[in-house]
Amino acid sequence: MDNIQEQIRKLQETVTRQAEAISELSRDLDALRTQVASGDFETITCKRWKVVDKDGKVRITASTNAEGGAGVAWRDKDGTMRIGASTEPDGSAVVAWWDKDGKARIGARTNADGTAGVAWWDKDGTMRIGASTKPDGSAVSAWWDKDGKERITAFTVAEGGAGVAWRDKDGKPRISAFTNASGSADITWLDKDGKPRITAATLASGTVIYPTKDGK
């Protein structure tokens, strides 16, 4: 008899604990329902996620890969890629923008070696402007025409010099101007064959070199 009563008592204790656990689970479920309804989540842990719009179209995706990269992409209401951002295992990072037709128009990148650059493309996919900096302190910008020919280049060098160069429609250099850290400056004109024809310069010593037509 006593043994039966002890078993009943233990059974009652077990039922009580189960009832408390069920009650606690119920409260957790109520809290979860509230979070789902309000969209209030403190932390979500996953390897990949998607965000869809009211029509079920994927608008944002985020993912990581086994090599150590990670990225996020945004699409417009038509499903066209518009923005992409990623980090790569070597330490570089990239952001790119596409137009409504899905063509890349702007890209920006930093590399693990310390270089960084930005590039612009026109609606036909031709590179038109590029700019970059290097770890040594130098920087360069370049402009291309609609046919993809480089026309203007401007740069600074780590030692303190700076220059600009102009090219004709065939990509041949025609004018260059440069200043250097010593204080001198020069400008040169070249003919259609790329040969220097006129040069003018001021030197750090104060000497002025007048233009010449023979390239000397």
C-alpha positions in Angstrom: 0.0 0.0 0.0 2.7 2.4 1.0 4.6 1.5 -2.2 1.5 2.3 -4.3 1.1 5.7 -2.5 4.7 6.6 -3.2 4.4 5.8 -6.8 1.2 7.9 -7.0 3.1 10.8 -5.3 6.0 10.6 -7.7 3.5 10.4 -10.6 1.8 13.6 -9.3 5.2 15.4 -9.0 6.0 14.3 -12.6 2.6 15.6 -13.9 3.1 18.9 -12.0 6.6 19.4 -13.6 5.2 18.5 -17.0 2.3 21.0 -16.5 4.8 23.7 -15.5 6.9 22.9 -18.6 3.9 23.0 -20.9 2.9 26.3 -19.3 6.4 27.7 -19.9 6.4 26.4 -23.5 3.0 28.0 -24.0 4.4 31.4 -22.8 7.4 31.0 -25.2 5.1 30.2 -28.1 3.0 33.3 -27.3 6.1 35.4 -27.3 7.3 33.9 -30.5 3.9 34.6 -32.1 4.2 38.2 -31.0 7.7 38.4 -32.6 6.5 36.9 -35.8 3.6 39.3 -36.0 5.7 42.3 -35.2 8.8 41.3 -37.1 10.8 41.9 -33.9 13.8 39.6 -33.8 17.0 40.4 -31.9 19.2 37.8 -33.6 18.8 35.5 -36.5 21.6 33.0 -37.2 21.9 31.4 -40.6 24.3 30.9 -43.6 21.9 32.4 -46.1 18.7 34.5 -46.0 16.3 36.0 -48.5 13.8 38.9 -48.2 10.7 38.8 -50.5 8.2 41.5 -51.3 4.4 41.3 -51.0 4.3 39.4 -54.3 6.8 36.8 -53.2 9.7 38.1 -55.4 13.2 37.9 -53.9 14.4 41.4 -53.3 17.4 40.9 -51.0 19.7 38.0 -50.5 22.7 37.6 -48.1 25.1 34.6 -48.0 28.5 33.4 -46.9 30.6 30.7 -48.7 33.0 28.0 -47.6 36.0 30.0 -48.8 35.3 32.8 -46.4 33.5 35.3 -48.7 30.2 37.0 -47.9 27.8 39.1 -49.9 24.5 40.9 -50.1 22.5 41.6 -53.3 19.5 43.9 -53.9 17.1 43.4 -56.8 14.4 45.8 -58.0 10.7 44.9 -58.4 11.4 43.3 -61.8 14.0 41.0 -60.4 17.0 42.9 -62.0 20.2 43.0 -59.9 20.8 46.7 -58.9 23.3 46.6 -56.0 25.8 44.0 -54.9 28.4 44.1 -52.1 30.8 41.4 -51.1 33.9 40.7 -49.1 36.5 38.2 -50.3 38.7 35.7 -48.5 41.9 37.6 -49.3 40.6 40.8 -47.5 39.3 42.7 -50.5 35.8 44.2 -50.7 33.6 45.2 -53.7 30.4 47.2 -54.2 28.7 47.5 -57.6 25.6 49.2 -59.0 23.6 48.2 -62.1 21.1 50.2 -64.0 17.5 49.2 -64.7 18.6 47.2 -67.7 20.9 45.1 -65.6 24.2 46.7 -66.9 27.0 47.4 -64.5 27.5 51.2 -64.2 29.6 51.8 -61.1 32.1 49.6 -59.2 34.2 50.3 -56.2 36.8 48.1 -54.7 39.5 47.9 -52.0 42.2 45.3 -52.2 44.1 43.4 -49.6 47.4 45.1 -50.7 46.0 48.6 -49.9 44.9 49.7 -53.3 41.4 51.1 -53.9 39.6 52.1 -57.0 36.3 53.3 -58.5 35.1 52.8 -62.1 32.2 54.1 -64.2 30.7 52.5 -67.3 28.3 54.1 -69.8 24.9 52.6 -70.8 26.7 50.6 -73.5 29.1 48.9 -71.0 32.1 51.0 -72.1 34.5 52.0 -69.3 34.4 55.9 -69.2 36.1 56.9 -65.9 38.5 55.2 -63.6 40.3 56.3 -60.4 42.6 54.5 -58.0 45.0 55.0 -55.2 48.0 52.9 -54.3 49.7 52.0 -51.0 52.8 54.1 -51.9 50.6 57.3 -51.9 50.2 57.7 -55.6 46.9 58.2 -57.3 45.6 58.2 -60.9 42.4 59.1 -62.8 41.6 58.3 -66.4 38.8 59.1 -68.9 37.9 57.1 -72.0 35.7 58.2 -74.9 32.6 56.4 -76.1 34.8 54.1 -78.3 36.8 52.9 -75.3 39.9 55.0 -76.2 41.8 56.5 -73.2 41.8 60.3 -73.7 42.9 62.0 -70.4 45.0 60.7 -67.6 45.8 62.6 -64.4 48.1 61.4 -61.7 50.1 62.1 -58.6 53.2 60.2 -57.5 54.4 59.4 -54.0 57.5 61.6 -54.4 55.4 64.7 -54.8 55.0 65.0 -58.6 51.8 65.4 -60.5 50.9 65.3 -64.2 48.2 65.3 -66.8 48.2 63.8 -70.3 45.9 64.2 -73.2 45.4 61.8 -76.2 43.7 62.2 -79.5 40.8 60.2 -80.9 43.3 57.5 -82.0 44.7 57.1 -78.5 48.0 58.8 -79.3 49.6 61.2 -76.7 49.4 64.8 -77.8 49.9 67.0 -74.7 51.6 66.3 -71.3 52.1 68.5 -68.3 54.1 67.7 -65.2 55.3 69.2 -62.0 57.8 67.5 -59.7 58.8 67.7 -56.1 61.9 69.7 -56.9 59.8 72.6 -58.0 60.3 72.3 -61.8 57.3 72.2 -64.2 57.0 71.4 -67.9 54.5 71.0 -70.7 55.1 69.2 -74.0 53.1 69.0 -77.2 53.5 66.0 -79.5 52.5 65.6 -83.2 50.1 63.1 -84.6 52.9 60.5 -84.8 53.7 60.9 -81.0 56.9 62.9 -81.5 57.6 65.8 -79.1 57.5 69.1 -81.0 57.1 71.9 -78.5 58.3 72.0 -74.9 58.2 74.7 -72.3 59.6 74.4 -68.8 60.6 76.2 -65.6 63.3 74.7 -63.5 63.7 74.8 -59.8 66.9 76.9 -60.3 64.7 79.6 -62.0 65.8 78.8 -65.5 63.1 79.1 -68.1 63.1 76.9 -71.2 61.3 78.5 -74.1 59.2 76.5 -76.5 61.0 74.9 -79.4 59.7 73.3 -82.6 62.4 70.7 -83.2 61.9 68.7 -80.0 65.3 69.7 -78.6 
